[in-house]
Structure formats: C-alpha cells, structure tokens
C-alpha cells in the first residue's frame, strides 16, 4: 500500500485554487482595513424603494470583492469535504478519507440544519439562533462533536481502528501511513498517523469525544442545580443567609483548583471517603430542586401533585443512589442488582461540580437580587405564594437568558477543565482516549512528532470555540425581540 | 422684543427613518416647526409619536440606524444636516443644549459636580479654570441650589433627584446656549419638585433669553411653560399654533380627543366624563393610508380621509395656527361630546376596613453585617387612623417617601405593624403576616401595581397567571372550571378571550394593566389597593383603565384605595381623600372638603403644583423650597415645617417644637396643623375658574 498524501489527486486542482483565493482575500482585507482608516464614516443611505444603498467607490468594490472571495473560500473547503464522498478510496488523500469517515455526521448535520431553518419561526430562542451567523457556526461546531460522540459511542461508527490496539511498526508514524497487511481495521491506513504506542491517532480523537461530550454537559447541569438551589434563596432572602453562603462560595473560589483536584484524587483522601460524601451531598441537589419545583407549583392540588411527584422523585432517587453507590468505597450499601451503573470517574465529576457551582451561585444570586424587586414578584407575594414558588416559577424563568448563555460558556470551561484533569492524569486511566490525556502523551515528543498531540488539541479548541460562539449567538439573539 | 428677527431653529418638512434589517421604519414624517428667539415651543404627544426623535434629529444624534431622509433643520440659518462632525461638536453643548429625563443618567457618577460644570466652558470657549469655576458658582446659584460651594464639591449620588436635575439644567446653561431642548425634564420628579423645576426653567428662559423646545406628554406642563405648542401623533405634527389657539380653539380631532381624555380639576365629573380614545396607537410600519388618526377618529369619512397624503393647512383667523385635518372647517368644534349613559354611583355601605393608630417603624442598623453600630428608627407610618367603607374610593395622596407604599405593604401583610391595628370586618389583621392569613383574607385584599411593564411575569402566558391566582385562592374544583372562570375575568376587563394564550410582551401597556386588574379581582377582592395604576400609561389609555376600575367597583361593591400623586384624577374619581406627608396623615376629608379651603398648607402646595391643561383656570403658584426631608432624619415638630409657607403665622415657634394634634374642622374633615381657625378661614382657593 502506498502512503496517503494529504489531499491526493483532488488536491492537484483544488490546492492552487484555494491558495490563490485565500491570498487575494487577505490582500483585499488588508487594503480595506487600511483604506477604511482614511475613508469618511459610513452612513446608511436609502434607495427610493426603501432598501439600503450599497457603498460606492474603491472601498465599495473591495467590500464586494471580499464577499465573493469569501464565498469562493468556503466553496473550496466544502469541495474538499463533498467531492471525496463520490470518488474511490485514496484518490482524495487523508482529508478526503476523514471526510468519508464522518459521513454519518455530515448527514445528521444537514438534516438538523435544514429542519431547524425550515421551522425556525416556531422554535423560540433555538429557532432565533439561526438568524445569527456566529450562532450558526458555533452550533455547527458543537453539533459536529455531539454527533461524532453519538455515532462513535452508540453505533461504533467513524473510528477506523480499535483505539487501544497497537500495531507494531507504526510507532510515531506520520499521517497517512499504511498499516501492515492483515491488521484489523476499516481502512488500510492510519489516517492521522500513530502515537508513541503505535495506536491510531484518528480513532483515539473521535473516541475521546465520547468522554468529553458525555461528561461536560452533565457535570455542568449538576453545577447549575447546586448553584441555582443555593443562589435563589441567597438572593431572595439576602441578609445573613446570603452573607454566609457568599462567604463559603468565595472560600471555594479562592482555593487553587488544581491543588483541590490533586487532593480529591489522592488515594489516601479517597479512602477517607471525602469524595464519596461530597458526591452524596452535591448530587442530592437535583432531587431537592425538582422536589421543591413541583411541590410549590402543585401543592394546591394534592392529588395532581402526588401523581407527578412520586414517579419523578422515584426515578431521580434511584439514579441518585446508583450514582453515589460505588463498590469499594465508603458508600456501598445497595445490592448489585439495584445499582444501575458504576461511574468510574465519580471523582472527576465531583471536583468539576464542586468548583463550578460557586460561580453559578453568584450569577444566580445577582440575578435574583435584581428580579425580586419586580412588581410581579410583589403580586405573587400579595396573593400569598410561598417563597419557593416565587423563586422557582416567578424569578428563575426570567433569569433564563443570562443563565443559558452562561451554561454554554461553562460547558466550554468544563471541557477545558476535563482536559486539564486528563493532562495531569487525575482520576482517569492512563490509556483513556480523552483529549487531555492524549495531549499530555503527545507533549513528551512534541518537538519531534507533533502529529499525535495536535489533533486532540484542535478538537478541544474547536469544541470550546463552538460553545463560545454559540453562547455569543444566543446572547445576541435573546436580546432582540 | 426680538420678534422681527430670524428664527433660531427652523425645521422644514423633516422626515427621519430608522433602518432595520427588515425594513425602513419612518419615525417622523413631514415635520415642520419654527422657534423664534426667546420663544418656548412645546412638543406634545403620546409615547412613540416621534417627539424625542425630533429632538435627537436636531442634535444630529440619531445613532447608526437613524437617518434624516428628507427636509432640513436650520439653526440660525445654517443647515445642521450639512455640517461636519467637528462643526456639530462645536455647536452641541455650547449653542444647543439638551436636558434629558433621567438626571442621574446625564451626570458622570465618578466626577465631582464642579468639575463637570467647569468642563463645559473650558472645552467650548477655552476659558481658564478660575473663570470657569466662577461661572459654575454663578450658575449653581442661579438654579437656586443651597450652599453652591458645597454643591460643586459633591458627587452626583450625594444629591437628591430634584437637585440633580437642577445641576443638569445648570450644566446646560453654562455656555449660555441659544436653544435649550428639554426632553421630559420633570417626569422622574415628584409634583412639588416638578413645579419648582418648571418655574426655574421658565424664569431662566426669560433671564437668559433662551429659546426652548419643551418635549412632554403632559398638556398642563406645556401650558405653563410654553408660548406655542405642536401636537404630534404617530410621527406627524397634527396641529400647531399658539397655546391659546390650540387649547381653546383646537382644530384637529386628535387634539380634541386628547383633551377629552384627561381629567380637569375645574370641571365636574358628571358633566364632563372622561372619554377614552378608542383603538390603539398604530405601529410605525402599520400606519394607515391617509390620515394616521383616521381609524380612531369620530369624524372619519371613508374615501376622503384615507385617500392619500394630507398636508398641513392654515386655520383662518389665527396666527400661525395649522392643522392636518381635511375636515377642520366642517366640524363643529364646540359641540359637546356625546355623553354615554350616566351611571349611578354605588351606594356607600358599612365600614369594611378600619385603621386604628397604625404605626410602622423600621430599625436600620448602621452596619448590616455584624449588627453593631447605632440603630436608627425610620418612622414610615405614624399613627394612621381612618375607615374605609364598602364601594367607596379613598384616595391616598402624597409624594415619594410619604409612607404610602409602606402602608400598602402593612395592609397586604408583607410587613407587620409595629403598633396599632388594622381591622378587616372587625378582625385584627395588622399583626398577621401574609403567610399566616387565611386564604379568604388574602383574596379579599388585593393590589394593582403601578408599572404595567413589570406587573406581569414575562415568561408566563396571561391565562396561566390568572389561573395561578385562582388556584392559590382555592377557586374552582378542577382545571376546566378555573379556565372558564379565567375567561370570564378576561371578559370583565374587556379583553378578548384569545389573549389568554398570549405572552405579556405581546400586549400593550393598557392591556397589561387590565390583566393586572383581572388578576387582582380573581378572588373577588373586596378591598383593592391601586398603586398609581394609570400614571405610567399614555393619556388616551388612562381614561379607559380608570373607567374600567370604576365600573368593576360599581358591580362588585369594592373598596378602592387609590394611591396617587395626580390630584386631577383623584378629584375625578374619589369619594374621600387622605393626604400624607412623611408618614403622617396631614389632611383627611371628603373630596370636596380637601379640594376647597381651608387646606392644610401641604395640600395647598400640592394643588397648586398640579399642571392643569385648561386656559380658563387661574391658579395660585406656591412653590415649595427645598426637598422632602429624609424619613431617617425627620424635622422636629411638624413634619412639614421645613417647607411650609405659613409657618410665620404660628406664634412661639410651635411648629418647630410640637407635632400638631389632629383637629376636626368639619364633619369628617381632619387636619394636622397648628394654624389658628382664623388663618385657616382666610385661605383662598388655589384653583379658580375664570368667569367666562
């Protein structure tokens, strides 16, 4: 087998085209920026039919040229992705083969976007997201990794080789290296080369996404539950309660995060049971949250309340017990048949929730302080509503805008935090494919072989960038009406 | 004096549009106006009619989306639209100055007052720091602020709202501008403070010979301050002329409707009922063809009024009086409005609510965290005693800080009384917090809030919010019954049933206020506290909401506690009036008793401060000095003594020493004042209607 080149025969045509177009774009961008410094300020001019007039002059032509050049670049990049799907194996190089592997993800993305854009007016804030280019790009990046994790985790698609199996002779080999005859795998090449244990880098990166996509949002949701359940009363009652809770939050925030992580995963500390007890404490908050939420809403109709609350709390309670129950730790009382799952990375979970909750607490507290002075809160008070109803049904829904935005940003932080944890090898097995651990392994030979460390780093960056852009788009669109 | 000169500001056929991604939104169309030297032009209209946009257009400060699409704005003969940014910067602040609604937002909170004032001449005229300081001192003295030197050394947050607004006016006057634009300068202030600021603006205008463009939604204020008036509706000027012409010989149906929808204290409420303007203000991109006011106009004639563009036409016989109405010659302007059937007022029943020496004190600790330091007592309510009867309207009048909100809180049970009792049907509820009250009591006493944009939860449908109230009050056996009852409540407040599924942001201010009323009556409330329910609404909507409240009161025999600072509306709808000042009830009596002499000196000042949009009314001008004292640190003796104009009549400095006792003047008319009976009898009525 021949090694694969980056773009194969497709590149003979596309590479020069894309190169020229990109150079032209950059030149006009510089020219426009410099020219814009000396040009008079732009004012909007209307045509008689009410549309906006386009700008004239050299700058106007540049603006127009840039628009077309940008379209050409995007088209070129799209061509690298689309054309390989229709030509035989190998002729489109590494890029083409990777694009082929991601085929299910592309289909899922196209479906999501076409359906969402078609029905965007009926979809509330989610639909409005498709009015913002930034939001759409961010959402695309995030959904790319979500779908990747889904197809890898559930259907075992996309990955070409087993992410743990080592193939002799492929240690630190460059991208596109052919694997020896008879090796198990879906492609006869290591698309992104081999790492220093001769494992397929591409497969490890896509497998790592499962870990990140599964843990980061879940941990963030837990952090939000804790932050909201404590932040609402702190802001609503203020006074001593607020002072105490805020002080504790500041204390946690002031403690060095990495040191905290090291402490939590130290075997001696794990043996004392502190992480288990912390898990038992932190994960009870969703239970409290939903219990209070439903009770305050339906307490006037006891029959309805019981009908709703018993199943909800039953399921949540079962999940809670399964999560905190870990064989071999201090909390180990459930019979094995009742324990739904074992989370080997409970410690990681606990630490991420623990450090994120105080920040969420402060945001919620601040928003509550502002919202509790509104007349509709006073109206609820004067008709004798309970404090928790006011907090959860009158105040919280109106604080949702900033909270949703922060939620997206926080998943990004959590992703990085997970990467950091993996980088330090905390709480995860050493062969785990998560991005942080992979970057750490690649780091050791970074100067000689950059290819094992770069793909997970780019993956991590693109996901976090996507989350940040998504948050920006949501913020922008939620302000419009 | 300067009447032969050229105009200071000449706006000719001005059109301003805002551009959004979807469409062009015309905000002002074909607007012309002229301001002569020393003249004050009032710009009146409801919110969204484009009056502030005109002001921003004059300042050439329309933002990135706004643009002047036609016409010209000439300032002293030079077209502002053709000036370079540098020339404009030169003119703004020195030749044209603007005063905004929110004084705190116009001052830099991180800079001392003196520095901000001195900046103006230092930047525009390049004068030395010393001279600038001297001038700042002079101007601050001119705006009648006490202790000018200390003022210059303080930061904006150390001053009260009225003082801040005076500083903003001082800043505008620093460079002796020839044109002053005032955009709702007193809306954020209390009535007595407003009266003082208005008088100040008027005096200064005369002293400095400044021309003014006065933007307001309050016709009475414009009558008091301006020489000429321009009425705007939906982006167009509909009528303009001198104050007398427009007020007495209006020539546009909108102006007429506007006047008919505001209560005038000079008129009888039965002979001259409030008439609300039907329909809603059109959205800027949904304006009708032809006359914008057409769909809401009584004189509308299909095929003529909606045919096409309607120009301004001169009204014969009056100087510079123009109207944008095709039919102004045909309409009989003096015809009295069609009075709807007169509704009998409900019979006033037995006493429902009784306050007995109610007191509410707050303890304020100097250091909140550790509870140490000196504790101060704020006396928010001092010995409140009164009764309210079934189907009676009791108005509670007073300015901010007078304790009316605290009283409402105690009544609702959000706070408990420090001393004294509240008796509801002879059951004491004053000491019971709301969580300990039974559902019936809670449902019986409900509240309508002031701010329509804040009274409904923005993330719940209208129907859901009313149903929630029904759930809490235990009304209805199941969801279907409650839904049915909710729809009936919407009928009660005259809203279409389809509104049940709407979100609050899809409703206009008046509609939201109606939902608020429906929610308050969900549990068949017997006592409704209405906290300035219409003050945030546009004039034309106010009348409709007020009428609705009165109608529901008639049907349900509700006791209405109407909290307001607007004495015209109080006189219009209340049976009895209670005037509060710094936690004390200074006067209580039937509406006629309170509105005619003898007055408490504070009531007298309040009455004279209310701007009245009627040229035939003669009003005594009593301007109160200073601001309302802080409740943390009330004056000794009579609470009103620091601002009272009659203090000198009481011998022996009694006002400084003793809180006056409650005196009964006539049956049910009580007053808290040291003035002798003879002095009280000498008082003249504040408002007099000139003999016609």
Interface residues (C-beta under 8 A of the other chain):
Chain A: X41 X43 X44 X45 X46 X50 X52 X239 X243 X300 X301 X374 X375 X376 X378 X379 X381 X382 X383 X384 X385 X386 X393 X394 X397 X398 X400 X481
Chain B: X17 X19 X23 X24 X64 X65 X67 X69 X85 X368 X369 X412 X413 X414 X434 X435 X437 X439 X442 X443 X445 X446 X447 X449 X450 X451 X454 X455 X456 X457 X458 X459 X460 X469 X471 X472 X473 X474 X505 X516 X519 X523
